[in-house]
Structures are given as C-alpha cells and as structure tokens.
Amino acid sequence: MFLPEIAVLRFGLGARPGDLAAAAGDPRAWLTAQIKGAVPLAANTPLAASDQIFTELLAARDELQERRRAAAESTDPKPAAAPVFNPVRDAYLPHYRAQVLARAQSAALTTRPFAERLVHFWTNHFAVSADKAAVFGVAGTLENEAIRPHVGGRFVDLLTAVEQHPAMIGFLDNQYSVGKDSELARLAARRAGRMEAPDKPKREFGINENLAREILELHTLGVNGGYTQTDVTAFAQIITGWSIGGGKGRLAGGMPGRFYFRDNLHEPGAKTFMGKTYYEGGRRQGEAVLADLARHPATARFIAAKLVRHFVADNPPQPAVERVARAFLKTGGDLPAVYAALIEAPEAWDAELRKFKTPEDFVFSTLRALNVSPSQPEEVVRSFDLLGQRQYTPGSPAGWPDTAKGWDGSDALMHRVLWASRVASRYERGVDPVDLASSALGAYARPETLTALRRASSSTQALALLLMSPEFQRR
C-alpha cells in the first residue's frame, strides 16, 4: 500500500503543513516529479563560490606568513604577544556558517524534499570534513557546486564533478601527488645531480594515494569491488596533476579554488588499471577511468545497497538492492531511473518505520513540522554541536553512520530530549501539539501519544513529548 506518510516521512525530510495532503493522491507520482534536474538551494542566503573563498584564504595565509616572518626578524627583546585571531580561520568561518545556515533553510523550506534528501545522501556518500583546516570554508561548496547540479543527471557526471572539486582534492591531498617521472620530478633530479654538497637533502616527490583509494573504496566499487593495491597505485598515478589553481612558483596557474590540471606533476605514459590499459593523455586519462568505474557492476551494487539502506532499512532487503542495481546497469547510471527503481520497490513501502532518524533528520523534520526556518547560523551550529552531527564534519571519509546503532545511544537520546525541550519552549506559543501530530505524522500518530499530549501539564511539555515520541524519532 502506497501511503502518503511513507512518501513524505521516509523519502522526504518530514512533513510541512500540507505535504501529506499533496502526496495523498498518488504518493509515487509525488516523489517521481521531484527527481529530475538540478536541485538548487531553496534558501536565499547569499553564498560565495569556492574560487572566491580560496582567493580570500590565500590572502589570509599570506598575511599569517608575513606576521610570522616579522615576528622572527624582530629585534625587540620582548616579542609581541601572538595574535589572538588566526586570519586563515577568520577568512573561512563566515563562509562555513553561511553554508550551514543555507543548508538548514533549504531543508526547512524546500518543496522537493525527496530531491533534497538525495542531495544529503550524496553529500554523505562523497564525504569531506570541515575539521581539516584547508576544507573548513569550502566543505559546503562541494554540495552546492558539484552535487546539487548533478543529483538528477548521470552518475558519471556527478562522480567527475565531485572528484574534480577543490574541496575533495584538498581534503585528500591530491594536489601534493607528483609522478616520479613527471616534469617536476625530472627537473628536481637534474638540479640535485648538479649540487656540490652531498649532505644537502634532496627534495622527494611521490604519489599520494588518498584520493584514488577513497574513489575506489568509498565512492564507486566498494571495499570488495575487485581491485588490488596495484590498482590503487596505478589509479593514483593516473590522477597525478589533478590539483587546485592558485599556487606559486612552478605550481602557479589556474584560478584559485577551481580544478586545475598541472601537467608538470602528471605521471606520463599509458597505464594499466584493473586489467585495462589507458592510453589517453593528461587529464583525460583519469576521466576515462572514472567513466569505466561509473558503469562497473560492482559500483551499481555498492550504490544500490547504500541507497536501499538509507531509504528502506538498516539491513537492506536484497530484492530491492537487486532492483536498483539492475536499473543502474541498464541505464548506465541514469540517476532518475535509479531513483525510480527505488520508488517502485515494494520493500520501500513497508508500513513499519524502520529507520531511526539521524540528528539531521530530527532537526530538519522538526523545522518542517513547525513550519519554521532558522534565521541565524548560531542556532543551527549549536543544535548540531549538541546532537553530535556538526555539519560537514563526518569523522572519516566514509561519512556519517547511516544505521540506528550510530545514533541511539543513551547519551545521544538525552541530548535529543534536551534539544526537544529547548525547541518546545521557543515555539510552543500558538501551537496545538495534537493538531501538529496530525499534520506531521498523519496515520502514524499513535493513540497513546495523542493521549499523552492531551494530558501534558503544558503545551511546552506536550510539544517536547511529541518530538521525542517513538513515531517522530523514526521514518
């Protein structure tokens, strides 16, 4: 049975007033209408592009280096105290806060909640972390510049846009990957050979395998996808030169904060990866590998399992995984067709609410239920700091946990109670919790929950009880 509650609560981000009625006529059609094309931010928060942010970062780094140089050269016997503010962090912080606010506002306001959830799914799939200083101010630009434009297109285009985005390259340090036979390495070797002083250390250049490994293990084939360590090394050689514009000296060139292929870092020549030899030159060599990875059967199975786990159950039903994987392979990774297969899977419409909400789900569904949108970044940042899912800071490149055991510990639940109480005290005025339960949960509002709401000592207590009810905590 195709319940509108399943469409809105499980596939979407929670019900705003009127959502359940909108989906009631044909829940599957309501979802299908949302999945084609780009998914722009629903908020009007002005955001800087990655190139502007990187330009500001470079200027801040120059300022910091100048301060340090001046301090080192100072003859003042009593050196000045270290600056209280870090200009690099100061350059990045406003951008991070603006990105977090815009994300929360879009989740609260969007009229395409299924598409917005898909954006969040892919952002977690292609995870970068603002905990790394170089990524702090641009983590959100990966979502907004690489994922939102391609979430309703082809997987190969999404994959390529993500792997060539400066946030991903900077997060996994591919800008420092240098082929041993590259132009830069050969030049360094010639210079080293002319040095008279044998005790002077030689500059070492080498391959960085971080990006190559994560593309294979986390973004495409999966850890059991059939590749070897030799393939990881070969792929890392293939994508040497994939870098970020705006360097200095022999690393100069390109626009700051944009993808830039540095031919002088690239390992030249044909290379063999997973049994196939790639003869393409330069940047095209890596793009050819991505194209093959994007249509590989292991990629189809890996992506299908993650989608079904996210939308259906922590233990993804195999028939649904196979259905989604077949659609992926048959269409060459046409994402709307993949999403349509997910919508058509009978297992996706099981009436039991099997997914425990992550903190993101909890916060965003609460905003939608109350029909409110945050206006200040502080309230969003504080909420996620309390609930343990600080935006754009997963603990590893694998992203945030997508199963209940990552979020249902006793401490985590106590933080949810605290947050629900704060929200209830702020928004209880003019809210009838019983009516809210109906508009937010529909048929899933249990009689015992409604009874508890009516018996609550105050509307604040009733609203907090609703937010912490078992049915509101699941989707």
ZAMARGU-4260 file (C-alpha; in steps of 0.2 Angstrom, whole numbers, plus 5000, padded with zeros to 4 digits):
<rodrens>
0) 5000/5000/5000 | 5007/5017/4995 | 5004/5028/5010 | 5007/5046/5008 | 5016/5046/5025
5) 5029/5034/5019 | 5032/5046/5004 | 5034/5061/5015 | 5042/5054/5030 | 5054/5041/5023
10) 5058/5048/5006 | 5057/5066/5011 | 5063/5076/5026 | 5047/5076/5036 | 5030/5084/5034
15) 5027/5103/5032 | 5009/5108/5034 | 5000/5102/5018 | 5013/5089/5012 | 5003/5074/5017
20) 4988/5081/5008 | 4999/5085/4992 | 5006/5067/4992 | 4989/5058/4996 | 4983/5057/4978
25) 4997/5047/4971 | 5012/5046/4983 | 5024/5038/4970 | 5020/5052/4957 | 5023/5065/4970
30) 5040/5058/4973 | 5044/5055/4954 | 5040/5073/4950 | 5054/5079/4961 | 5069/5069/4955
35) 5074/5076/4938 | 5086/5090/4935 | 5097/5101/4947 | 5092/5104/4965 | 5096/5122/4969
40) 5096/5129/4987 | 5079/5133/4992 | 5086/5147/5003 | 5090/5165/4998 | 5106/5165/5009
45) 5120/5173/4998 | 5134/5161/4997 | 5152/5164/4990 | 5159/5152/4977 | 5174/5141/4980
50) 5185/5152/4969 | 5181/5167/4979 | 5183/5158/4996 | 5200/5151/4991 | 5206/5168/4985
55) 5202/5175/5002 | 5211/5160/5010 | 5227/5163/5000 | 5227/5181/5005 | 5224/5176/5024
60) 5238/5164/5023 | 5250/5177/5016 | 5245/5188/5030 | 5249/5175/5043 | 5265/5171/5035
65) 5270/5189/5035 | 5266/5191/5053 | 5277/5176/5057 | 5291/5182/5047 | 5290/5199/5055
70) 5290/5191/5072 | 5305/5180/5068 | 5315/5195/5062 | 5310/5207/5076 | 5325/5213/5087
75) 5313/5218/5101 | 5319/5209/5116 | 5301/5207/5122 | 5292/5200/5107 | 5274/5205/5105
80) 5261/5193/5111 | 5254/5180/5097 | 5239/5187/5088 | 5223/5182/5096 | 5215/5178/5079
85) 5220/5167/5066 | 5217/5176/5049 | 5215/5159/5040 | 5201/5154/5052 | 5194/5171/5051
90) 5193/5171/5032 | 5184/5154/5032 | 5172/5155/5047 | 5159/5166/5040 | 5158/5155/5024
95) 5156/5139/5034 | 5142/5147/5045 | 5133/5154/5029 | 5134/5136/5021 | 5127/5128/5037
100) 5113/5140/5038 | 5108/5139/5020 | 5108/5120/5021 | 5096/5120/5036 | 5085/5134/5027
105) 5083/5123/5012 | 5079/5108/5021 | 5065/5118/5030 | 5058/5126/5015 | 5060/5115/5000
110) 5045/5109/4990 | 5056/5095/4983 | 5060/5086/5000 | 5064/5069/4991 | 5077/5078/4980
115) 5084/5087/4995 | 5086/5071/5004 | 5095/5064/4989 | 5107/5079/4990 | 5111/5075/5008
120) 5113/5056/5004 | 5126/5060/4990 | 5135/5073/5001 | 5137/5060/5014 | 5142/5047/5001
125) 5156/5059/4995 | 5161/5065/5012 | 5173/5079/5016 | 5176/5086/5033 | 5177/5104/5038
130) 5188/5098/5053 | 5203/5099/5040 | 5209/5117/5040 | 5210/5118/5021 | 5192/5112/5019
135) 5184/5122/5033 | 5177/5136/5022 | 5173/5126/5007 | 5165/5110/5013 | 5148/5116/5009
140) 5153/5121/4991 | 5156/5103/4986 | 5137/5100/4990 | 5132/5116/4981 | 5143/5116/4966
145) 5146/5098/4962 | 5131/5088/4969 | 5116/5099/4968 | 5119/5102/4949 | 5121/5084/4945
150) 5110/5074/4958 | 5096/5072/4944 | 5108/5068/4930 | 5120/5054/4926 | 5131/5046/4940
155) 5147/5048/4929 | 5144/5067/4928 | 5141/5068/4947 | 5156/5057/4951 | 5168/5068/4939
160) 5161/5084/4946 | 5164/5078/4964 | 5182/5071/4961 | 5187/5087/4952 | 5180/5099/4965
165) 5194/5108/4975 | 5186/5103/4992 | 5188/5084/4988 | 5206/5087/4981 | 5211/5097/4996
170) 5203/5085/5008 | 5213/5070/5001 | 5229/5080/4997 | 5229/5076/4979 | 5237/5092/4975
175) 5253/5086/4983 | 5253/5070/4972 | 5268/5070/4960 | 5273/5057/4947 | 5291/5050/4949
180) 5294/5053/4931 | 5284/5069/4929 | 5292/5085/4923 | 5294/5092/4940 | 5302/5077/4947
185) 5314/5076/4932 | 5319/5094/4935 | 5322/5091/4953 | 5333/5076/4949 | 5343/5086/4937
190) 5345/5100/4950 | 5350/5088/4963 | 5363/5080/4951 | 5372/5097/4949 | 5373/5100/4968
195) 5390/5100/4975 | 5386/5097/4993 | 5382/5079/4995 | 5375/5082/5013 | 5361/5093/5007
200) 5345/5084/5007 | 5336/5081/4991 | 5318/5085/4988 | 5307/5070/4987 | 5292/5068/4976
205) 5279/5055/4977 | 5262/5048/4974 | 5248/5052/4986 | 5236/5038/4985 | 5222/5045/4996
210) 5210/5051/4983 | 5212/5036/4972 | 5209/5024/4987 | 5193/5033/4993 | 5186/5034/4975
215) 5188/5015/4974 | 5183/5010/4991 | 5170/5023/4996 | 5164/5031/4980 | 5162/5018/4967
220) 5167/4999/4968 | 5166/4997/4987 | 5180/4988/4998 | 5176/4971/4990 | 5175/4978/4972
225) 5188/4968/4964 | 5203/4980/4964 | 5220/4977/4971 | 5234/4988/4979 | 5242/4988/4962
230) 5226/4995/4955 | 5226/5009/4969 | 5244/5014/4965 | 5240/5014/4946 | 5225/5025/4948
235) 5234/5037/4959 | 5247/5039/4945 | 5233/5041/4933 | 5226/5056/4943 | 5243/5065/4947
240) 5241/5083/4941 | 5223/5084/4947 | 5225/5099/4958 | 5218/5116/4963 | 5223/5133/4954
245) 5231/5147/4963 | 5248/5141/4968 | 5265/5149/4967 | 5281/5146/4958 | 5281/5130/4947
250) 5264/5126/4955 | 5257/5143/4949 | 5242/5143/4936 | 5224/5142/4936 | 5210/5151/4945
255) 5211/5149/4964 | 5198/5137/4970 | 5195/5129/4954 | 5200/5112/4947 | 5217/5114/4938
260) 5226/5100/4929 | 5245/5103/4932 | 5253/5093/4918 | 5271/5096/4926 | 5265/5085/4940
265) 5257/5071/4930 | 5265/5054/4928 | 5266/5052/4909 | 5263/5037/4898 | 5250/5023/4896
270) 5244/5014/4912 | 5236/4998/4916 | 5222/4998/4929 | 5211/4983/4933 | 5217/4974/4918
275) 5214/4988/4905 | 5227/4999/4898 | 5223/5018/4897 | 5232/5027/4883 | 5223/5044/4885
280) 5235/5058/4889 | 5234/5070/4904 | 5218/5074/4912 | 5208/5063/4900 | 5216/5048/4907
285) 5208/5050/4924 | 5192/5054/4917 | 5192/5039/4906 | 5195/5028/4922 | 5180/5037/4931
290) 5169/5033/4916 | 5173/5015/4917 | 5171/5015/4936 | 5154/5023/4935 | 5147/5009/4924
295) 5155/4995/4933 | 5143/4981/4940 | 5152/4982/4957 | 5148/5001/4958 | 5130/4998/4953
300) 5128/4985/4968 | 5138/4996/4980 | 5127/5012/4976 | 5111/5002/4976 | 5115/4994/4993
305) 5118/5011/5001 | 5103/5019/4993 | 5092/5005/5000 | 5100/5006/5017 | 5097/5024/5018
310) 5079/5024/5012 | 5072/5007/5017 | 5081/4998/5032 | 5097/4996/5040 | 5099/4979/5034
315) 5094/4982/5015 | 5082/4970/5008 | 5091/4960/4994 | 5077/4961/4981 | 5076/4980/4982
320) 5095/4981/4981 | 5095/4970/4965 | 5081/4980/4958 | 5090/4997/4960 | 5107/4989/4954
325) 5098/4982/4938 | 5091/5000/4934 | 5109/5007/4937 | 5117/4995/4925 | 5103/4995/4912
330) 5103/5014/4910 | 5122/5017/4913 | 5120/5026/4929 | 5105/5037/4924 | 5101/5043/4942
335) 5082/5047/4939 | 5080/5029/4933 | 5089/5023/4948 | 5078/5033/4960 | 5063/5027/4951
340) 5068/5009/4954 | 5069/5013/4972 | 5052/5021/4972 | 5045/5006/4963 | 5052/4993/4976
345) 5038/4985/4986 | 5050/4984/5001 | 5052/5003/5001 | 5033/5005/5006 | 5033/4993/5021
350) 5022/5001/5033 | 5034/4999/5048 | 5045/5014/5051 | 5062/5005/5051 | 5074/5020/5050
355) 5080/5029/5066 | 5082/5047/5062 | 5100/5054/5062 | 5102/5071/5071 | 5100/5079/5054
360) 5084/5070/5051 | 5077/5075/5068 | 5082/5094/5066 | 5075/5096/5049 | 5059/5086/5051
365) 5056/5097/5067 | 5059/5113/5057 | 5047/5107/5044 | 5033/5101/5056 | 5034/5118/5065
370) 5034/5127/5048 | 5049/5137/5053 | 5066/5141/5046 | 5081/5147/5056 | 5087/5164/5053
375) 5104/5164/5062 | 5118/5152/5059 | 5122/5151/5078 | 5106/5142/5081 | 5110/5129/5068
380) 5128/5126/5073 | 5123/5125/5092 | 5109/5112/5088 | 5121/5100/5078 | 5135/5103/5091
385) 5123/5097/5105 | 5116/5082/5095 | 5133/5076/5088 | 5132/5079/5070 | 5141/5095/5067
390) 5138/5100/5049 | 5151/5095/5036 | 5162/5086/5049 | 5160/5067/5047 | 5173/5058/5057
395) 5180/5050/5042 | 5179/5050/5023 | 5166/5036/5025 | 5154/5049/5030 | 5141/5049/5045
400) 5134/5032/5051 | 5118/5028/5042 | 5111/5015/5054 | 5102/5016/5071 | 5117/5010/5081
405) 5127/5025/5076 | 5114/5037/5084 | 5103/5028/5098 | 5115/5028/5112 | 5109/5034/5129
410) 5119/5050/5129 | 5113/5054/5112 | 5095/5052/5117 | 5097/5063/5132 | 5104/5076/5121
415) 5089/5074/5110 | 5077/5077/5125 | 5087/5092/5130 | 5086/5099/5112 | 5067/5095/5110
420) 5064/5104/5127 | 5073/5120/5121 | 5063/5119/5104 | 5047/5117/5113 | 5049/5131/5125
425) 5054/5143/5110 | 5040/5138/5098 | 5025/5132/5109 | 5015/5148/5108 | 5001/5146/5096
430) 5004/5128/5093 | 4992/5114/5097 | 5003/5098/5099 | 4988/5087/5095 | 4985/5096/5078
435) 5003/5096/5075 | 5004/5077/5077 | 4991/5075/5064 | 4999/5086/5051 | 5017/5080/5055
440) 5014/5061/5057 | 4996/5058/5049 | 4991/5040/5052 | 5007/5036/5062 | 5002/5047/5077
445) 4998/5033/5089 | 4983/5034/5101 | 4994/5033/5116 | 5005/5048/5110 | 4989/5058/5107
450) 4983/5054/5125 | 5000/5059/5132 | 4999/5075/5123 | 4982/5079/5130 | 4987/5075/5147
455) 5003/5085/5147 | 5004/5099/5160 | 5008/5112/5147 | 5009/5115/5129 | 5028/5116/5131
460) 5029/5098/5138 | 5017/5092/5126 | 5027/5098/5111 | 5043/5090/5118 | 5034/5074/5121
465) 5028/5074/5103 | 5046/5077/5096 | 5053/5063/5107 | 5039/5051/5103 | 5044/5034/5095
470) 5035/5038/5079 | 5043/5055/5077 | 5060/5048/5080 | 5058/5036/5066 | 5055/5037/5047
</rodrens>
